[in-house]
Amino acid sequence: MNYWVQERLQCLQESFNQEYCDDIDNVIDVVASCFQGGNTLLICGNGGSAADAQHIAAEFVGRFQIERPGLPAIALGTNPATLTAWSNDHEFETIFARQVQSFGKKGDILWVLSTSGKSKNVILALKEAKKRGLITIGMAGNNGGMMRDLIDHPLFVREKNTPYVQEIHLMTYHRICEQVEAQLFAHNTIEKPLVAS
């Protein structure tokens, strides 16, 4: 058990090097500017990354730690009717690209997550985002995989082990959510935890 914990900690320490932390700081500024400009954050991924996309959207629409107004963030994997209709009538590979086409406008952000960097529906969403003038943020293991040339603001790590990459992603987007919220709502107070009566 102790070896397993140490292995995980070593993976995190190696991944969160100075370059990666600088990239995180850059993404914090980009996301904050997006919201300040009245634009929307679109987020997508598959499997665990789809769950992460929902988690990120929930932190922005709800709150991370500060009581504040909601921020416009949409996880593209959350509408079963859209996903199944489009996949049934057309193909699964374009489910995210179709939604970028429907919702995305210039100045918005498409934030994608892929542990391998090879997910075809994510790649096609990025290509659609580029055509429409969206800013792109990409989180991936495998040094970005096939996403490398489609990302404006990369958050890539060398790690290839899927669970390890997912753990890195969780810590990364929690930091981004925390700091975006702090930048935009520094005057608000941190919400005290609810106490059951």
C-alpha positions in Angstrom: 0.0 0.0 0.0 2.7 2.5 0.9 4.6 1.7 -2.3 1.4 2.4 -4.3 1.0 5.7 -2.6 4.6 6.7 -3.2 4.4 5.7 -6.8 1.4 8.0 -7.3 3.0 10.9 -5.5 6.2 10.5 -7.6 4.0 10.6 -10.8 2.4 13.8 -9.6 5.6 15.4 -8.6 7.2 14.6 -12.0 4.2 15.9 -13.9 3.8 19.1 -12.0 7.1 20.5 -13.1 7.8 24.2 -13.6 6.8 24.2 -17.3 3.5 22.5 -16.5 2.7 24.8 -13.7 3.4 27.8 -15.9 1.0 26.3 -18.5 -1.7 26.0 -15.8 -1.2 29.7 -14.8 -1.6 30.6 -18.5 -4.8 28.7 -18.8 -6.2 30.3 -15.6 -5.8 33.7 -17.3 -7.3 32.5 -20.6 -10.4 31.1 -18.9 -10.8 34.1 -16.7 -10.6 36.4 -19.7 -13.2 34.3 -21.6 -15.7 34.7 -18.8 -14.9 38.4 -18.4 -15.6 38.9 -22.1 -19.1 37.3 -21.8 -18.0 34.1 -23.6 -18.8 30.5 -22.9 -16.6 27.5 -22.0 -17.4 24.2 -23.8 -15.9 21.0 -22.4 -15.7 17.5 -23.7 -14.1 14.1 -23.3 -15.0 10.4 -23.2 -15.5 8.0 -20.3 -13.7 9.3 -17.3 -12.8 12.4 -19.2 -16.6 13.0 -19.9 -17.1 12.8 -16.1 -14.2 15.3 -15.6 -15.9 17.6 -18.2 -19.1 17.5 -16.2 -17.1 18.1 -13.0 -15.4 21.2 -14.5 -18.7 22.6 -15.7 -20.3 22.0 -12.3 -17.5 23.9 -10.6 -18.0 27.0 -12.8 -21.8 27.0 -13.0 -22.1 26.3 -9.3 -19.1 27.3 -7.3 -15.7 26.0 -6.2 -15.3 27.7 -2.8 -16.7 31.3 -3.2 -20.3 32.2 -3.1 -20.8 34.1 -6.4 -22.8 34.3 -9.7 -22.7 31.3 -12.0 -20.3 31.2 -15.0 -21.3 29.8 -18.4 -19.7 26.4 -18.8 -21.3 23.5 -20.7 -20.2 19.8 -20.7 -21.0 18.5 -24.2 -21.5 14.9 -23.1 -24.6 15.5 -20.9 -27.6 15.4 -23.2 -28.4 11.7 -24.0 -31.1 12.6 -26.6 -28.6 14.7 -28.6 -25.8 12.1 -28.2 -27.9 9.1 -29.2 -29.9 10.8 -32.0 -26.8 12.1 -33.7 -24.8 8.8 -33.2 -27.7 6.8 -34.5 -28.5 9.0 -37.5 -24.9 9.9 -38.4 -21.9 8.7 -36.5 -20.4 8.8 -33.0 -17.2 10.5 -34.1 -18.8 13.9 -34.7 -21.0 14.1 -31.6 -18.8 16.8 -30.1 -18.0 18.6 -33.4 -21.8 19.0 -34.0 -22.3 20.6 -30.7 -19.4 23.0 -31.2 -21.0 23.9 -34.5 -24.3 24.5 -32.6 -23.1 26.4 -29.5 -19.6 27.7 -30.2 -18.8 31.2 -31.3 -15.7 33.2 -31.8 -14.1 34.0 -28.5 -15.5 31.0 -26.7 -13.3 28.2 -25.4 -13.3 24.5 -26.3 -11.6 22.6 -23.4 -11.0 19.0 -24.3 -9.7 16.1 -22.1 -8.2 12.9 -23.5 -5.9 10.6 -21.5 -4.4 9.3 -24.8 -4.7 12.4 -27.0 -6.1 10.1 -29.7 -9.9 10.3 -29.3 -11.3 10.8 -32.8 -14.5 12.7 -31.6 -12.3 15.1 -29.6 -9.9 15.6 -32.6 -12.9 16.5 -34.8 -14.3 18.8 -32.2 -11.0 20.7 -32.1 -11.0 21.0 -35.9 -14.5 22.4 -35.8 -13.5 24.8 -33.0 -10.6 26.1 -35.1 -12.9 26.7 -38.1 -15.2 28.8 -35.9 -12.5 30.8 -34.1 -12.8 29.2 -30.7 -9.8 29.2 -28.3 -8.7 25.6 -27.6 -7.4 24.1 -24.3 -6.3 20.5 -24.3 -5.5 18.2 -21.4 -3.8 14.9 -22.3 -1.3 12.3 -21.5 1.1 10.8 -24.0 2.6 14.3 -24.6 -0.7 15.4 -26.3 -0.9 12.5 -28.8 -2.7 13.6 -32.0 -4.0 16.8 -30.4 -0.7 18.6 -30.3 -1.2 20.7 -33.5 -4.8 21.7 -32.6 -4.3 23.1 -29.2 -3.7 26.8 -28.4 -3.1 26.2 -24.7 -1.7 22.7 -24.0 -1.7 21.0 -20.6 0.2 17.8 -21.7 2.1 15.4 -19.6 4.3 12.4 -20.6 2.4 9.9 -18.5 0.6 7.2 -20.5 -1.1 5.2 -17.7 -4.8 6.2 -17.9 -5.6 6.3 -14.1 -2.4 8.3 -13.4 -3.3 10.8 -16.1 -6.8 11.2 -14.7 -5.4 11.9 -11.3 -3.1 14.6 -12.8 -6.1 16.1 -14.6 -8.2 16.3 -11.4 -5.6 18.2 -9.6 -5.0 20.4 -12.6 -8.6 21.5 -13.2 -9.3 22.0 -9.5 -6.4 24.5 -9.4 -7.8 26.2 -12.5 -11.3 26.4 -11.1 -10.0 27.7 -7.8 -7.8 30.4 -9.3 -10.3 31.6 -12.0 -12.9 32.0 -9.3 -10.4 33.9 -7.1 -9.5 36.2 -10.0 -13.1 37.0 -10.9 -14.6 37.2 -7.4 -11.8 38.2 -5.1 -14.3 40.6 -3.3 -16.7 37.7 -2.4 -16.3 35.6 0.7 -15.5 32.0 0.9 -18.6 30.0 1.6 -18.7 28.4 5.0 -19.5 24.7 5.0 -23.1 23.8 5.8 -23.6 22.4 9.3 -26.5 19.9 9.8 -28.9 21.1 12.4 
